[in-house]
Amino acid sequence: MTELTGKIVLGPHRYGKAENRVVRIVRDTARHEIRDLNVSSCLRGDFDAAHLEGDQATVLPTDSQKQTIFSYAKEKGVTFIEDYGLALARHFVDDVDPVESARIEIEEYVWERVVVDGAGHDHTWTRKGSEVRTVAITVQGSGSDRKEWVIGGLKDLVVLKSTGSEFSGFLTDPYTVLEPTHDRVMATSLVAQWRFTASDADWDVTYDGIRATMLEVFATLQSKALQQTLFEMGRAVLEKYPFIAEIRLSAPNKHHFAYDLARFGVDNDNEVFHADDRPYGLIQASVLREDAPDAGIAWEPYTGAV
């Protein structure tokens, strides 16, 4: 075993307030609006003394970050979570001297109105599905050195197709027992994140469009593998939206195995399945433009939630 004798030094570090559960209700009219968020802040800068000496002189308390997150929900509003996140990140970089870069990660949980007498109720909602909208904002530097990155996304988008998927011609070894198939159920819980080339866009329209584009490809592509599906989904998004530099996708293969009914004398022609949640194949891919601008620290996560 090699013994290491080099000097022990402090490596990269950051800190913040993770997972602030912010619910903003707009009551300007009798018809209320709701935004349900999970917000995390992360600050980078010259905080060496806090680690090396316990000196907190340059450390803005995480509690102060929490208070700002909640107050900005009212001061700046959350009409668009991207603009809300940008306002927070810019504040921490511009108004807190030791901070060199700030990252804001947001998850949004969607609610839909309860229908009463055929119309959505003014102030009552039910939680909509498992899908979560995400955004990660990073602001670094100031003046001519200012850089801003916006990464939109979603997670837990559960989607399934009952045919139009196959998997065959794969590499085998002595431990391979999987049989090739040309007609299988394909299901996943999709995570997707896309990097904008600017910090202003029609955020909601773009989100809805990217989501719809990915789902259309998933539904209509005769898939030879989940890997192929992910690439084609990503390519379709980049072709449609020239202001998206790259997209990253992660998809667990939610396996559905045809259940053995032959032992009961019952035919099962891909009609009854056992949904097996683990172990699962986990497929990840990124699709990007060759001329995509430098991502800098845009993809460096804080909570890992987005």
C-alpha positions as CSV (number, residue, x, y, z in Angstrom):
1,M,0.0,0.0,0.0
2,T,1.4,3.4,-1.0
3,E,1.8,5.9,1.8
4,L,0.9,9.5,1.0
5,T,2.9,12.2,2.7
6,G,1.7,15.4,0.9
7,K,0.5,18.4,2.7
8,I,-3.2,18.2,3.8
9,V,-5.2,21.1,2.4
10,L,-8.8,22.2,2.2
11,G,-10.5,21.2,-1.1
12,P,-13.5,22.7,-2.9
13,H,-16.3,23.6,-0.5
14,R,-19.7,25.3,-0.5
15,Y,-22.7,25.6,1.8
16,G,-26.3,26.7,1.8
17,K,-29.9,26.0,3.0
18,A,-31.4,22.9,1.4
19,E,-35.0,22.0,0.8
20,N,-37.0,25.0,1.9
21,R,-40.6,24.1,1.3
22,V,-42.2,27.3,0.0
23,V,-45.9,27.5,-0.9
24,R,-46.9,30.8,-2.5
25,I,-50.6,31.6,-2.8
26,V,-51.6,34.6,-4.9
27,R,-54.8,36.2,-3.5
28,D,-55.1,39.3,-5.8
29,T,-58.5,38.2,-6.9
30,A,-61.2,35.7,-5.8
31,R,-59.5,33.1,-8.0
32,H,-56.3,32.1,-6.2
33,E,-53.1,30.7,-7.7
34,I,-50.7,28.3,-6.0
35,R,-47.0,27.5,-6.5
36,D,-45.6,24.7,-4.4
37,L,-41.8,24.7,-4.3
38,N,-38.8,23.0,-2.8
39,V,-36.0,25.5,-2.9
40,S,-32.3,25.0,-2.1
41,S,-29.5,27.7,-2.0
42,C,-25.8,27.0,-2.4
43,L,-23.0,29.6,-2.0
44,R,-19.4,29.4,-3.1
45,G,-16.7,31.9,-2.2
46,D,-13.8,32.6,0.1
47,F,-15.0,30.7,3.1
48,D,-11.7,29.0,3.9
49,A,-11.4,30.6,7.3
50,A,-14.6,29.0,8.5
51,H,-13.2,25.6,7.8
52,L,-9.6,26.1,8.8
53,E,-10.1,28.4,11.8
54,G,-13.8,28.4,12.7
55,D,-13.9,32.0,11.8
56,Q,-17.5,32.9,10.6
57,A,-16.8,36.5,9.6
58,T,-17.6,35.9,5.9
59,V,-20.3,33.3,6.4
60,L,-23.9,34.4,5.7
61,P,-25.9,32.1,8.0
62,T,-28.0,29.5,6.2
63,D,-30.9,30.8,8.2
64,S,-30.5,34.1,6.5
65,Q,-30.6,32.4,3.1
66,K,-33.8,30.7,4.2
67,Q,-35.4,34.0,5.2
68,T,-34.4,35.5,1.8
69,I,-35.9,32.5,-0.1
70,F,-39.3,33.0,1.7
71,S,-39.3,36.8,1.5
72,Y,-38.4,36.8,-2.2
73,A,-41.5,34.5,-2.9
74,K,-43.5,37.6,-2.0
75,E,-41.1,40.4,-3.0
76,K,-40.2,39.1,-6.4
77,G,-43.1,36.6,-6.9
78,V,-42.9,33.1,-8.4
79,T,-44.8,33.7,-11.6
80,F,-41.9,31.8,-13.3
81,I,-39.7,29.7,-11.1
82,E,-36.7,30.5,-13.4
83,D,-37.1,34.2,-12.8
84,Y,-37.5,33.7,-9.1
85,G,-34.4,31.5,-9.0
86,L,-32.4,34.1,-11.0
87,A,-33.5,36.9,-8.6
88,L,-32.2,34.9,-5.6
89,A,-28.9,33.9,-7.2
90,R,-28.2,37.4,-8.4
91,H,-29.0,38.8,-4.9
92,F,-26.5,36.5,-3.2
93,V,-23.7,37.2,-5.6
94,D,-24.3,41.0,-5.9
95,D,-25.3,41.8,-2.4
96,V,-23.2,39.5,-0.2
97,D,-19.5,40.4,-0.7
98,P,-17.8,37.1,0.0
99,V,-20.1,35.2,-2.4
100,E,-18.5,34.4,-5.8
101,S,-21.2,32.2,-7.2
102,A,-24.6,31.1,-6.1
103,R,-26.8,28.2,-7.2
104,I,-30.5,27.9,-6.7
105,E,-32.2,24.5,-7.2
106,I,-36.0,24.4,-7.3
107,E,-38.5,21.6,-7.5
108,E,-42.1,22.4,-8.3
109,Y,-45.0,20.3,-7.4
110,V,-48.0,20.9,-9.6
111,W,-51.6,21.2,-8.3
112,E,-54.8,21.1,-10.4
113,R,-58.1,22.6,-9.5
114,V,-60.9,20.5,-8.1
115,V,-63.8,20.5,-10.6
116,V,-67.1,21.7,-9.1
117,D,-70.2,22.0,-11.4
118,G,-68.0,21.5,-14.4
119,A,-65.5,24.3,-13.6
120,G,-62.2,24.5,-11.7
121,H,-62.7,25.7,-8.2
122,D,-61.3,29.1,-7.3
123,H,-59.3,28.0,-4.2
124,T,-59.3,24.2,-4.0
125,W,-56.7,21.9,-5.7
126,T,-55.5,18.2,-5.8
127,R,-51.9,17.2,-6.3
128,K,-51.2,16.3,-9.9
129,G,-49.4,13.0,-10.4
130,S,-45.8,12.3,-9.5
131,E,-44.1,14.5,-12.1
132,V,-41.9,17.2,-10.7
133,R,-40.7,20.3,-12.6
134,T,-37.1,21.3,-11.8
135,V,-34.8,24.2,-12.4
136,A,-31.2,24.9,-11.4
137,I,-29.9,28.5,-11.6
138,T,-26.2,29.3,-11.3
139,V,-24.8,32.9,-11.2
140,Q,-21.1,33.5,-11.1
141,G,-19.0,36.7,-11.0
142,S,-20.1,40.3,-11.7
143,G,-19.8,43.0,-14.3
144,S,-18.2,41.8,-17.6
145,D,-17.2,38.6,-15.9
146,R,-20.8,37.7,-15.0
147,K,-22.0,34.3,-16.1
148,E,-25.5,32.9,-15.7
149,W,-26.7,29.4,-16.5
150,V,-30.3,28.1,-16.4
151,I,-31.0,24.4,-16.5
152,G,-34.7,23.4,-16.8
153,G,-35.9,20.0,-16.3
154,L,-38.3,17.4,-14.9
155,K,-38.2,14.2,-13.0
156,D,-40.4,11.3,-12.0
157,L,-42.3,11.5,-15.4
158,V,-43.6,7.9,-15.5
159,V,-44.4,6.8,-19.0
160,L,-45.2,3.3,-20.5
161,K,-45.9,1.9,-24.0
162,S,-47.4,-1.5,-24.4
163,T,-45.7,-2.3,-27.7
164,G,-43.4,-0.6,-30.2
165,S,-40.2,-1.6,-28.2
166,E,-37.7,-4.4,-28.8
167,F,-34.4,-5.6,-27.6
168,S,-32.3,-8.1,-29.5
169,G,-28.9,-8.7,-31.0
170,F,-27.2,-7.9,-27.7
171,L,-23.8,-9.1,-26.5
172,T,-23.9,-12.4,-24.6
173,D,-21.6,-14.1,-22.2
174,P,-21.8,-17.4,-20.1
175,Y,-24.2,-15.7,-17.7
176,T,-26.7,-14.3,-20.2
177,V,-30.1,-15.8,-19.8
178,L,-32.2,-12.9,-21.2
179,E,-34.1,-13.9,-24.3
180,P,-34.3,-11.4,-27.2
181,T,-37.6,-9.8,-27.9
182,H,-39.2,-7.8,-30.7
183,D,-42.3,-6.8,-28.8
184,R,-42.1,-5.7,-25.2
185,V,-43.6,-3.3,-22.7
186,M,-41.2,-0.3,-22.2
187,A,-41.7,1.9,-19.1
188,T,-39.5,4.4,-17.3
189,S,-39.6,7.2,-14.8
190,L,-37.8,9.9,-16.8
191,V,-35.4,12.5,-15.5
192,A,-34.4,15.2,-18.1
193,Q,-32.5,18.4,-17.8
194,W,-31.8,20.9,-20.5
195,R,-29.4,23.8,-20.6
196,F,-30.5,27.1,-22.0
197,T,-28.1,29.4,-23.9
198,A,-29.5,32.5,-22.2
199,S,-31.2,33.6,-19.0
200,D,-34.4,34.8,-20.6
201,A,-37.0,32.6,-22.4
202,D,-40.7,31.9,-22.5
203,W,-40.2,29.5,-19.6
204,D,-43.6,27.8,-19.3
205,V,-44.2,27.5,-23.0
206,T,-40.7,26.0,-23.5
207,Y,-41.2,23.5,-20.7
208,D,-44.5,22.3,-22.0
209,G,-43.1,22.1,-25.5
210,I,-40.0,20.1,-24.5
211,R,-42.1,17.7,-22.4
212,A,-44.6,17.2,-25.3
213,T,-41.7,16.6,-27.8
214,M,-40.1,13.9,-25.6
215,L,-43.4,12.1,-25.1
216,E,-44.2,12.2,-28.8
217,V,-40.9,10.5,-29.6
218,F,-41.3,8.0,-26.9
219,A,-44.7,7.1,-28.1
220,T,-44.1,6.9,-31.9
221,L,-40.5,5.6,-32.2
222,Q,-40.2,1.9,-33.0
223,S,-37.5,1.5,-30.3
224,K,-34.7,-1.0,-30.6
225,A,-33.4,0.0,-27.2
226,L,-34.0,2.5,-24.5
227,Q,-30.7,4.0,-25.4
228,Q,-31.9,4.8,-28.9
229,T,-35.1,6.3,-27.5
230,L,-33.2,8.7,-25.2
231,F,-31.0,9.9,-28.0
232,E,-33.9,10.5,-30.4
233,M,-35.8,12.3,-27.7
234,G,-32.9,14.5,-27.0
235,R,-32.2,15.2,-30.7
236,A,-35.9,16.1,-31.3
237,V,-35.7,18.7,-28.5
238,L,-32.5,20.3,-29.8
239,E,-33.9,20.4,-33.4
240,K,-37.0,22.2,-32.2
241,Y,-35.4,24.6,-29.7
242,P,-32.2,26.2,-31.1
243,F,-31.6,28.0,-27.7
244,I,-31.1,24.7,-25.9
245,A,-27.4,23.8,-25.8
246,E,-27.7,20.3,-24.5
247,I,-30.0,17.9,-22.7
248,R,-29.2,15.1,-20.3
249,L,-31.5,12.2,-19.7
250,S,-31.7,9.4,-17.1
251,A,-34.1,6.5,-17.4
252,P,-34.5,3.5,-15.2
253,N,-36.0,0.6,-17.2
254,K,-39.1,-0.3,-15.3
255,H,-39.2,-4.0,-16.3
256,H,-42.5,-5.7,-17.1
257,F,-42.1,-9.5,-17.4
258,A,-44.8,-11.7,-19.0
259,Y,-46.2,-13.8,-16.3
260,D,-46.1,-17.6,-16.7
261,L,-49.7,-18.7,-17.0
262,A,-49.0,-21.8,-19.1
263,R,-48.7,-23.9,-15.9
264,F,-52.4,-23.2,-15.4
265,G,-53.3,-24.0,-19.0
266,V,-53.9,-20.3,-19.8
267,D,-52.5,-18.5,-22.8
268,N,-50.6,-15.3,-22.1
269,D,-49.8,-13.4,-25.4
270,N,-48.1,-10.4,-23.8
271,E,-51.2,-9.5,-21.9
272,V,-50.5,-10.2,-18.2
273,F,-47.2,-8.9,-16.7
274,H,-45.3,-8.8,-13.4
275,A,-44.0,-5.3,-12.8
276,D,-40.6,-5.7,-11.2
277,D,-39.3,-2.5,-9.7
278,R,-35.8,-3.7,-8.8
279,P,-33.1,-4.4,-9.8
280,Y,-33.4,-2.3,-12.9
281,G,-31.3,-1.2,-15.8
282,L,-30.4,2.5,-15.6
283,I,-29.7,4.2,-18.9
284,Q,-28.2,7.7,-19.0
285,A,-27.3,9.8,-22.0
286,S,-26.5,13.4,-23.0
287,V,-27.3,15.0,-26.4
288,L,-25.6,18.3,-27.2
289,R,-24.6,20.6,-30.0
290,E,-21.0,20.6,-31.2
291,D,-21.0,24.4,-30.9
292,A,-22.6,24.5,-27.5
293,P,-21.3,27.3,-25.2
294,D,-19.1,26.2,-22.3
295,A,-21.2,24.9,-19.4
296,G,-18.8,26.1,-16.8
297,I,-20.1,25.1,-13.3
298,A,-23.7,24.9,-14.5
299,W,-24.0,21.1,-14.0
300,E,-22.3,21.0,-10.5
301,P,-25.2,19.9,-8.3
302,Y,-25.8,20.9,-4.7
303,T,-28.6,18.7,-3.3
304,G,-28.5,16.2,-6.1
305,A,-32.3,16.7,-6.3
306,V,-32.1,18.2,-9.8
